[in-house]
Amino acid sequence: MKFDPAAKLQLSINLSAYDGVNPAICDSATFAFSRAELMSDTFEGKTEGCFLYSRHWNPTNQVLSSSLAAMEGTEAGWVTGSGMSAITATILQICNSGDHIISSITTYGGTYAFLQNWLPKFNIGVTFVDITDLNAVKNAVQPNTRLIFTETLTNPLLQVSDIPELAKISKENRLKLVVDNTFTPMIFSPCLMSADVVVYSLTKFINGKNDCVAGAICSSDEFIDSLIDVHSGTAMLLGPVLDPWRSSSIRKNLFTLHIRMKKHSENAMYLAIKMKEQGLKVRYPGLPGHPQHKTFKKMMNTNYGFGGILSLDMETTDNAGKLMTAMQDDGVGYLAVSLGYFKTLFSSSGTSTSSEIPLETQMSMGLSPGLIRMSIGLDQDIESTWKKIKNCLNKI
């Protein structure tokens, strides 16, 4: 066990006398100061523990941010209104016009669209690579490269990024390594493997209820302070603030994450083995045949399994559509985007969450038109779920 995120999270709870077991929700957009100079000093970043405006900080968001930082083993954290805002604020804080980024070509469609379609408007270039090919990453470095961006478990092909090796490349070239850990919270601790910044869509596994949209950034004190600087901080000036009511709800769900991740992983492993035995084209990092299975095992915090996401290649869009419809009709789960829910969710990535990626690029990266991404739920009787899936497969 390299690191125990759940234990660190529990240790982050620090109750004072007469505190509620759930911290009070701060329902204020602005905050009063006892004297004028204290307000001025806060605007200049010279005070600690003071709040001036909820777009910058509020007590509820600070509590959630501190909990996430404890879970990640970082000095600080900051929460945002969505996962995409966590990604975009981080990248724009690091990069300026004329800079260059290296990114995994296999990445969430919204991230790909931001990198490929939006950043060129500001003269920021991006080179997409197979992130598992470390030589390709090294060869993509240019004099103006500022960061490497990847996902620990890439969406939707489930490639495993070798974070320690990518960190070596970034350090050798004085780059920042930014890692999206949305698929694998608690399983991986990227910043403890020398990544500089870890980002999340809290909407997914961390919250686990699909009842809100939120994101997070965890990093050093220096980086978080730069993000929220009132004069130049991207997160402060672009304003991706998270509502404190949602922040409070997410924090309460955070303390069951370790239990949920274990069950998601247990169920996904069971289904992956059954699908493999049936001769299906299933990809899951817990299977020894996965190309980066050993890399995953090298990096993982061992108590939480191999995650709740698997992919099933049905080869054609038509086959994928028929199977997903049948699974929804038989109560396996929902034909829906997103992931990390207590019910199983499935979607055909090429026509949904990766649809921003051009078809020719999908083909070159190996994204089959029949690929189904499955986020496995918390089913108590996973054997019964498999019987339903098998029955649905027999209908295709």
C-alpha positions, 0 to 999 in steps of 0.5 A: 500500500503506497498511500491510503487516501481514505485514511488521510481524508479521515484525518482531515476532519478537525472538529472544535467544541460545539461544531456540527458533524457536518460543517455549516453551509456558508450562505454568503456571497460577501464577507464583512471586515472588522476594519478597513485595512484588513480588507485592503490587506486581503485584496493584496494577499497579505492575510490568512483565514479571511474571506472577501467574496465567494467567487474567490473563497468561502468557508464551505468551499475551503473545507471541501478543498482541504478534504480533497487536498488531504485525499490527494496528498497535496498542499492545497486544493480549489473547487470549481463549477465543473470538471472542464473549468478545472481543466481550462483554468489550470491550462490557462494559468500555466500557458500564455500565447505562443506556448505549446502543450503535449497531450494524450490523443486519447482523452475526453472529447470536451478536453480534446475540443478545448485543446484542438479547437479553442486554444489555437485562437490564442496561439497556443499549439498542441501536439497529440501523442500516444501517451503510452509511447514515452519516446513519442512524448519526448520527441514532441517537446519543443522549446516553447512547450509548457506542459504535458496533459494526460489522464491516468486512465484515458477516456475511452480507450483505458490506456494507463499513463505512466505518471512517474515516467512522464514526470521525469520527462516533464522535470527534465524539460522544466514542464508542468505535468497535469493529470486528470484523475477523474476515472481513478480517485483513491486508486492513484495519487498522481501528485505523490508520483511527482505530477504537478497538478491533478484535476477532477470532474467531481461530478463522477465517482467522487460525488457518485450521485450524478446530481451536480456538476463540479470540478477540483484542482489539487496542487502546491500552495504556490500554484493554488495561490496563483490560480486565485490571485485577485489580480492575475489568477485564472480561476479568480478572473474567469469565475468558475465558482462552485455553489457552497450548497453543492460543495457541502453535499459533495464533501459528505459523499466524499467520505463514502468514496473508498467503499464505493470505489472498492465495490465499483472495482469488484463488480467491474472485474467480475464482468470483465472476466465473464466477458473475456471468458465469452470471447468478447472484446473487453478492455479492463486494466485489471485483466492481465492481458491489458497492455498496461496492466503492470504499469497500473499495478506499479502505480496503484494504491492497492486497496481500491482495485482497478476501477469501475470503467471497462470498454466492450467493442461490439465492432459496429455502431448498430451492434453497440446501439442494439446491445445498449438498448437491450441492456437498458430495457432489461434493467442492467443500467441506463443508456446515458453519458457520464460515469461513477453513478450507483447504476451502470451507465453505458454509451457509445463513445465515438458518437457521444463523449468522444464525438468532438474528435474527428472520425479519421482521428478516432480511427487512427487512435483505434476507437472502434465505432462499436466501442461501448464505455461502461461505468459499472454500478454498485450492484449487490448481485453482480452475478444476476447483472451478468446473466442479464447482460449475457441474455442481451448479448444473445439478442444481437 
